[in-house]
Amino acid sequence: MVSSAPMPRLAKGLVCGDDERARCWWGASTPDYAAYHDEEWGFPVHDDARLFEKICLEGFQSGLSWLTILRKRENFRAAFAGFDYHRIARFNQRSVERLLGDAGIVRHRGKIESTINNAKRAVELEEEFGSLSTFFWGWVPPKSERPRRMTKGALMKLAKTPSSTALSKELKSRGWSFVGPTTAYAFMQAMGLVNDHLEGCFVREHIART
């Protein structure tokens, strides 16, 4: 028998899906975003290839929507050797021309060349720190930098932070490109260095328990 009890009122920015779970508003906007919100965004990631993939794809997103990149992600993975940065670091000019002819990805010469450059820089980071994970997880923001409550209003103001600005500056000093403060913060959000799911979102609560 279906219950006729009214659903509890949701805080601004939360929506309730058919599964009766509250989630961030953007996580219910399309099926692609729903899966990404529920299964990936904000979950802590320590795998080096995934970390490298994400910071590169955030660079490709510049000027575009993340949904565009998300729908092309498998094409990017095929084109860029699964984001194995050791292999990408060996790409050459012929590789660049091949990628410029690949209609499945974003064919932007600067971003393609940046990915190859950043792969070389990633190898250097690995040699220095032991892994990309060790380096990136050293940039978890202090609690003093975080909003007291993660509401929709608070989230909408977080395009960049002092920590993402500092991370961007550090990467640029090491020769990385397409890694501005906004890109760095989007990377931190997605890879779980911060938990920016809204208060009341079931994913936020799940991440907090893990």
C-alpha positions as CSV (number, residue, x, y, z in Angstrom):
1,M,0.0,0.0,0.0
2,V,1.5,3.4,-1.0
3,S,1.9,5.8,1.9
4,S,-0.1,9.0,1.6
5,A,2.2,10.8,4.1
6,P,3.5,14.1,2.8
7,M,7.2,14.3,2.0
8,P,9.2,16.4,4.4
9,R,10.0,19.9,3.2
10,L,13.4,20.0,1.5
11,A,16.0,22.8,2.1
12,K,16.6,25.1,-0.9
13,G,18.8,23.4,-3.4
14,L,17.7,19.9,-2.6
15,V,15.4,17.8,-4.8
16,C,13.8,14.4,-4.1
17,G,14.0,11.8,-6.8
18,D,11.8,8.8,-7.5
19,D,13.9,6.9,-5.0
20,E,12.7,9.4,-2.3
21,R,16.3,10.4,-1.5
22,A,17.3,14.0,-1.2
23,R,20.1,15.1,-3.5
24,C,21.7,18.3,-4.8
25,W,19.5,20.0,-7.4
26,W,22.0,19.6,-10.2
27,G,22.3,15.9,-9.6
28,A,18.7,15.4,-10.8
29,S,18.9,17.5,-13.9
30,T,19.9,14.8,-16.4
31,P,20.5,11.0,-16.2
32,D,24.2,11.6,-16.8
33,Y,24.5,14.1,-14.0
34,A,22.4,11.9,-11.7
35,A,24.9,9.0,-12.0
36,Y,27.8,11.3,-11.7
37,H,26.4,13.0,-8.6
38,D,25.4,9.8,-6.9
39,E,28.4,7.7,-7.7
40,E,31.4,9.9,-8.3
41,W,31.4,13.6,-7.5
42,G,32.9,14.3,-4.1
43,F,33.9,10.7,-3.4
44,P,37.6,10.7,-2.2
45,V,39.9,9.5,-5.0
46,H,43.5,8.4,-4.5
47,D,44.1,6.7,-7.8
48,D,46.8,8.6,-9.8
49,A,45.3,8.0,-13.2
50,R,41.9,9.2,-12.1
51,L,43.4,12.3,-10.5
52,F,45.3,13.1,-13.6
53,E,42.3,12.4,-15.8
54,K,40.1,14.8,-13.8
55,I,42.5,17.7,-13.7
56,C,43.0,17.4,-17.5
57,L,39.3,17.1,-18.2
58,E,38.6,20.2,-16.0
59,G,41.0,22.0,-18.3
60,F,39.2,20.8,-21.4
61,Q,35.9,22.0,-19.8
62,S,37.1,25.6,-19.8
63,G,34.5,27.6,-21.7
64,L,32.2,24.6,-22.0
65,S,29.8,22.8,-19.7
66,W,30.9,19.8,-17.6
67,L,28.0,17.8,-19.1
68,T,29.7,18.2,-22.6
69,I,32.9,16.7,-21.2
70,L,31.2,14.0,-19.2
71,R,29.4,12.7,-22.3
72,K,32.7,12.6,-24.2
73,R,34.7,11.1,-21.3
74,E,35.0,7.6,-22.7
75,N,36.2,9.1,-26.0
76,F,38.8,11.1,-24.1
77,R,39.9,8.0,-22.2
78,A,40.4,6.1,-25.5
79,A,42.2,9.0,-27.1
80,F,44.5,9.6,-24.2
81,A,45.6,6.1,-23.3
82,G,43.3,5.8,-20.3
83,F,45.0,8.9,-18.9
84,D,48.1,6.9,-18.2
85,Y,50.4,10.0,-17.9
86,H,53.5,7.9,-18.4
87,R,52.3,7.0,-21.9
88,I,50.9,10.5,-22.6
89,A,54.2,12.0,-21.7
90,R,55.7,10.2,-24.8
91,F,53.1,11.7,-27.2
92,N,54.6,13.7,-30.0
93,Q,53.5,16.1,-32.7
94,R,52.0,13.3,-34.7
95,S,50.0,12.4,-31.6
96,V,48.7,16.0,-31.5
97,E,47.6,15.9,-35.1
98,R,45.9,12.6,-34.5
99,L,44.0,14.0,-31.6
100,L,43.0,17.1,-33.5
101,G,41.3,14.8,-36.0
102,D,39.4,12.9,-33.4
103,A,35.8,14.1,-33.5
104,G,35.0,12.3,-30.2
105,I,36.9,14.8,-28.1
106,V,37.3,18.6,-27.8
107,R,39.6,19.4,-30.6
108,H,41.5,22.4,-29.1
109,R,45.2,22.4,-29.9
110,G,46.1,24.3,-26.8
111,K,44.3,22.0,-24.4
112,I,45.6,18.9,-26.2
113,E,49.2,20.1,-26.0
114,S,48.5,21.1,-22.4
115,T,47.5,17.6,-21.5
116,I,50.7,16.2,-23.0
117,N,52.8,18.8,-21.1
118,N,50.9,18.1,-17.9
119,A,51.6,14.4,-18.3
120,K,55.3,15.2,-18.3
121,R,54.9,17.4,-15.2
122,A,52.9,14.6,-13.5
123,V,55.7,12.2,-14.0
124,E,58.0,14.7,-12.3
125,L,55.5,15.1,-9.4
126,E,55.4,11.3,-9.0
127,E,59.2,11.1,-8.9
128,E,59.3,13.8,-6.2
129,F,56.3,12.8,-4.0
130,G,56.0,9.1,-4.8
131,S,52.5,9.5,-6.2
132,L,50.1,12.2,-7.5
133,S,47.8,11.2,-4.7
134,T,50.4,12.2,-2.0
135,F,50.9,15.6,-3.7
136,F,47.2,16.5,-4.2
137,W,46.0,15.2,-0.9
138,G,48.4,17.6,0.8
139,W,46.1,20.4,-0.4
140,V,43.0,19.6,1.7
141,P,41.7,23.0,2.8
142,P,41.6,23.9,6.5
143,K,38.3,23.9,8.2
144,S,38.5,27.7,8.7
145,E,38.2,28.1,4.9
146,R,35.0,26.1,4.7
147,P,31.4,27.4,5.0
148,R,29.7,26.6,8.3
149,R,26.9,25.0,6.4
150,M,27.0,23.8,2.8
151,T,23.9,25.4,1.4
152,K,23.1,26.2,-2.2
153,G,24.0,29.8,-1.6
154,A,27.3,28.9,-0.1
155,L,28.1,26.5,-2.9
156,M,27.3,29.0,-5.6
157,K,29.9,31.4,-4.1
158,L,32.7,28.8,-4.2
159,A,34.2,29.2,-7.7
160,K,37.6,29.4,-6.1
161,T,39.2,29.5,-2.6
162,P,42.5,30.4,-1.1
163,S,43.6,26.8,-1.2
164,S,42.6,26.3,-4.8
165,T,44.4,29.5,-5.7
166,A,47.5,28.3,-3.9
167,L,47.3,24.9,-5.6
168,S,47.0,26.6,-9.0
169,K,50.0,28.8,-8.3
170,E,52.1,25.8,-7.2
171,L,51.1,23.7,-10.3
172,K,51.9,26.6,-12.6
173,S,55.3,27.1,-10.9
174,R,56.0,23.5,-11.8
175,G,55.1,24.1,-15.4
176,W,51.5,22.9,-15.5
177,S,49.0,24.7,-17.7
178,F,45.2,25.1,-17.9
179,V,45.1,24.8,-14.1
180,G,43.7,28.1,-12.9
181,P,42.2,28.6,-9.4
182,T,38.6,27.8,-10.6
183,T,39.8,24.6,-12.4
184,A,41.8,23.6,-9.3
185,Y,38.7,24.1,-7.1
186,A,36.4,22.1,-9.4
187,F,39.1,19.3,-9.2
188,M,39.1,19.5,-5.4
189,Q,35.3,19.2,-5.3
190,A,35.1,16.3,-7.7
191,M,38.0,14.3,-6.2
192,G,36.7,14.6,-2.6
193,L,39.3,16.9,-1.2
194,V,36.2,18.8,-0.1
195,N,32.7,17.6,0.4
196,D,30.5,20.1,-1.3
197,H,27.3,18.1,-1.5
198,L,24.6,20.2,0.2
199,E,23.5,19.6,3.8
200,G,20.8,17.0,3.7
201,C,22.0,15.4,0.4
202,F,22.2,11.6,0.9
203,V,25.6,11.5,-0.8
204,R,27.1,14.1,1.6
205,E,26.0,11.9,4.5
206,H,27.4,8.8,2.8
207,I,30.8,10.4,2.2
208,A,30.9,11.7,5.7
209,R,30.5,8.2,7.1
210,T,33.2,6.6,4.9
